[in-house]
Amino acid sequence: MAKTVTIERSHRLDGTGEYYFSRRLREIAELEAATGRQIIKLAMGSPDLPPAKCVIDRLASEAQRPDVHKYMSYKGEPILRKAFAGWYERWYGVQLDWNSEILPLIGSKEGIMHVCMTFLNNGDKVLVPDPGYPTYTSAVTLAGGEIVTYPLNKQNGFMPDFEAMEREGLDGVKIMVANYPNMPTGQTPTPELFERLVDFGRKHNIMILHDNPYSFIRNNRPMSILAVEGAKEVAMELNSLSKAHSMAGWRVGALMGKREWIDAVLTFKSNMDSGMFFPIQAAAETALALGQDWFDELNAIYYAREKQGYELLDALGCSYRKGQAGLFIWAELPEKFEGDSFEFSDRVMEAADVFLTPGGIFGREGRRYIRITLCCPAELLEQAAQRVKERFRL
């Protein structure tokens, strides 16, 4: 009989569980298969709309070339880096050196891990928003860093409380992660916020890592932290074509910052992958050249869905702020509901076959919130609202 080989997984995975949506959606699929129920899933923010036709056409035409199927540059081809530089200048008023201050990524999600692995030593502390994108926490943990959360809530207008962070102490803090327009709260930034972030980083010798994928969705004032004078000495910014250009599956993002930091991240990244398919980079150039008409048409669809989302939340008895940006609506649980967001989500799914994201997956501050996605047809949101009206009772 062959000896069983037992290999323990790395301790770096301790405390890092399977991504919530990976586990929960698998459970829902098993439930549907076993019972025949059809669950309306209003959870993940995966855009269901296609990219512009000219982008798809560019991809198809470039893919016909015989010379584009080899390995590409680790730092991205000039065509894409120049396109990102032009995009930043056009929409954000930020000038970037395309050759040294822009690093294309296979989606901006990997950039979060790259930055953490590049700059964190074991025990270095990172300020992470609560609620916040779960990948921030997992990337810091996997890189050996220590999480220090800062709360975003109604009381502080879903903005960082800089004075509170200073009172609590910043010894050992190396990076602060920020994300505006914010996911999941939908809070939009102000110039004053970005100025305060830059000042805070400069004062305490902290890198500000700003994640900026939502600035064009349900928001008519796209902003970049790099527009603040002197920001490049303090901040790096992640951006992506996933949301604003409906290209999530294409995996195109970029990291912007000063040469010294970009080169450091490239050292790590070049050992992890070999650059993206050239036709995707060429098509991304076409996407980055799209004008205001593209964003107007995209947002008209999302605003129509938003109205249906409000109807659903009203049926649930939840309260919400209007004017949120991004692909979601962040809503507070009904006051008379005494449980947390996980219990509420389970109750709604059990009664109405509608799955809502419990805000608790984003941190302690999200325990009394739920999030619904607008990445589905308005008709599906309308159907969800009807199910809730007919079947759900607190």
Residue pairs with C-beta under 8 A, 6 or more apart in sequence:
12 141
12 142
12 144
13 142
15 141
16 138
16 141
16 142
17 23
19 134
19 138
20 134
20 361
21 43
21 44
24 43
24 355
25 41
25 43
25 44
28 39
28 41
28 349
28 355
31 37
31 39
32 38
32 39
37 353
38 353
39 349
39 353
39 354
39 355
40 353
40 354
40 355
40 380
40 383
40 384
40 387
41 355
42 312
42 354
42 355
42 356
42 357
42 372
42 373
42 376
42 381
42 384
43 355
43 356
43 357
43 371
43 373
44 357
44 373
44 375
45 183
45 243
45 326
45 327
45 328
45 373
45 375
46 248
46 375
47 242
47 243
47 246
47 248
47 327
47 375
48 375
48 376
48 377
49 246
49 298
49 301
50 56
50 246
51 245
51 246
51 247
51 250
51 283
51 287
52 245
52 286
52 287
52 290
52 294
54 286
54 290
55 245
55 247
55 283
55 284
55 286
55 287
55 290
56 283
58 279
58 282
58 283
58 285
58 286
59 279
59 280
59 282
59 283
62 68
62 278
62 279
62 282
62 283
63 279
65 279
68 277
68 278
68 279
69 277
71 274
71 275
72 274
72 275
72 276
72 277
72 278
72 281
73 275
74 266
74 269
74 270
74 273
74 274
74 275
75 81
75 103
75 104
75 266
75 270
75 275
76 102
76 103
76 104
76 254
76 275
76 276
76 281
77 275
77 278
77 281
78 98
78 99
79 281
79 282
79 285
80 104
80 252
80 254
80 281
80 282
80 284
80 285
81 98
81 99
81 102
81 104
82 98
82 285
83 284
83 285
83 288
83 289
84 96
84 98
84 102
84 104
84 239
84 254
84 256
84 288
85 95
85 96
85 97
85 98
85 101
85 102
86 288
86 289
87 288
87 289
88 94
88 95
88 96
88 224
88 226
88 256
89 95
89 96
91 216
91 222
92 222
92 223
92 224
92 226
92 227
93 227
94 224
94 226
94 227
94 256
96 102
96 226
96 256
97 259
100 259
100 262
100 263
101 232
101 256
101 257
101 258
101 259
101 262
102 254
102 255
102 256
102 262
103 111
103 254
103 255
103 256
103 262
103 265
103 266
103 269
104 252
104 253
104 254
104 275
104 276
104 281
105 111
105 114
105 238
105 252
105 253
105 254
105 255
105 269
106 251
106 252
106 253
106 273
106 276
107 240
107 242
107 251
107 252
107 253
108 211
108 213
108 238
108 239
108 240
108 242
108 253
108 254
108 255
109 135
109 253
110 253
110 269
110 272
111 238
111 253
111 254
111 255
111 265
112 135
112 136
112 139
112 177
112 209
112 211
112 238
113 135
113 139
113 142
113 143
114 255
114 265
114 268
114 269
114 272
115 139
115 175
115 209
115 236
115 255
115 265
116 126
116 139
116 140
116 142
116 143
116 145
116 175
117 142
117 143
117 268
118 264
118 265
118 267
118 268
119 174
119 175
119 207
119 264
120 126
120 140
120 143
120 144
120 145
120 174
120 175
121 144
122 144
122 145
123 144
123 145
123 146
123 172
124 144
124 145
124 146
124 172
124 174
124 175
125 145
125 146
125 147
125 148
125 171
125 172
125 173
125 174
126 136
126 140
126 145
126 146
126 147
126 148
126 173
126 174
126 175
126 176
126 177
127 148
127 149
127 150
127 165
127 173
127 175
127 176
127 177
127 206
128 136
128 137
128 140
128 147
128 148
128 149
128 150
128 177
129 136
129 149
129 150
129 152
129 160
129 177
129 178
129 179
129 182
129 363
130 149
130 150
130 151
130 152
130 362
130 363
130 364
130 365
130 366
131 152
131 184
131 185
131 359
131 362
131 363
131 365
131 366
131 369
132 149
132 152
132 177
132 179
132 183
132 362
132 363
133 179
133 183
133 211
133 362
134 361
134 362
136 177
136 179
136 211
137 147
140 146
140 147
141 147
145 174
145 175
146 172
148 173
149 363
149 364
150 160
150 161
150 164
150 165
151 161
151 364
151 365
152 158
152 159
152 160
152 182
152 185
152 187
152 365
153 365
157 187
158 182
158 185
158 187
159 187
159 193
160 178
160 193
160 196
160 197
160 200
162 196
162 200
165 200
166 204
170 204
170 206
173 204
173 206
174 206
174 207
175 206
175 207
175 208
175 209
176 197
176 200
176 201
176 206
176 207
176 208
176 209
177 209
177 211
178 197
178 208
178 209
178 210
178 211
178 225
179 210
179 211
179 212
180 187
180 188
180 189
180 193
180 194
180 210
180 212
180 223
181 187
181 188
181 189
181 214
181 215
181 217
181 219
181 325
181 326
182 188
182 214
182 326
183 213
183 214
183 326
183 327
183 328
184 328
184 330
184 357
184 359
184 362
184 366
184 369
184 371
185 324
185 330
186 321
186 323
186 324
186 325
186 326
186 328
186 329
186 330
187 324
187 325
188 219
188 221
188 323
188 324
188 325
189 223
189 225
191 223
191 227
191 228
194 223
194 224
194 225
194 227
194 228
194 231
195 228
197 208
197 210
197 225
197 228
197 235
198 208
198 225
198 228
198 230
198 231
198 234
198 235
200 206
200 208
201 207
201 208
201 234
201 235
202 230
202 233
202 234
206 234
207 234
207 235
207 236
207 261
208 225
208 234
208 235
208 236
209 235
209 236
209 237
209 238
210 224
210 225
210 235
210 236
210 237
210 238
211 237
211 238
212 224
212 225
212 237
212 238
212 239
213 238
213 239
213 240
213 242
213 243
213 244
213 253
214 243
214 244
214 325
214 326
214 327
215 222
215 223
215 224
215 239
215 244
215 325
216 222
216 243
216 244
216 295
216 298
216 299
217 243
217 244
217 298
217 299
217 302
217 325
217 326
217 327
218 299
218 302
218 303
218 306
218 324
218 325
218 326
219 325
219 326
224 237
224 239
225 231
225 235
225 237
226 232
226 235
226 237
226 256
228 235
232 257
232 258
233 258
235 257
236 255
236 256
236 257
236 261
237 255
237 256
237 257
238 253
238 254
238 255
238 256
239 253
239 254
239 256
240 252
240 253
240 254
241 247
241 250
241 252
241 253
241 284
241 287
241 288
242 248
242 250
242 251
242 252
242 253
243 326
243 327
244 295
244 298
245 287
245 288
245 290
245 294
246 298
247 284
247 287
250 280
250 283
250 284
251 276
251 280
252 276
252 280
252 281
252 284
252 287
255 262
255 265
302 327
302 374
304 378
305 374
305 376
305 377
305 378
305 381
306 329
306 374
307 378
308 378
308 381
308 382
308 385
309 329
309 372
309 374
309 381
310 320
310 322
310 329
311 381
311 382
311 385
312 372
312 381
312 384
312 385
312 388
313 319
313 320
313 329
313 331
313 372
314 385
315 385
315 388
315 389
315 392
316 331
316 334
316 348
316 370
316 388
316 392
317 334
317 336
317 337
317 394
318 331
318 332
318 333
318 334
318 370
319 331
319 332
319 334
320 329
320 330
320 331
320 332
321 330
324 330
327 373
327 374
327 375
328 371
328 372
328 373
328 374
329 371
329 372
329 374
330 359
330 369
330 371
331 369
331 370
331 371
331 372
332 368
332 369
333 341
333 344
333 368
333 369
333 370
334 394
336 394
337 344
337 394
339 347
340 358
340 360
340 367
340 368
341 358
341 359
341 360
341 366
341 367
341 368
341 369
341 370
342 358
342 360
344 356
344 358
344 370
345 355
345 356
345 357
345 358
345 370
347 392
348 354
348 355
348 356
348 388
348 392
349 355
349 356
351 391
351 392
351 393
352 384
352 387
352 388
352 390
352 391
352 392
353 387
353 391
354 384
354 387
354 388
356 370
356 371
356 372
357 370
357 371
357 372
357 373
358 366
358 370
359 366
359 367
359 368
359 369
359 370
359 371
360 366
360 367
362 371
372 381
374 381
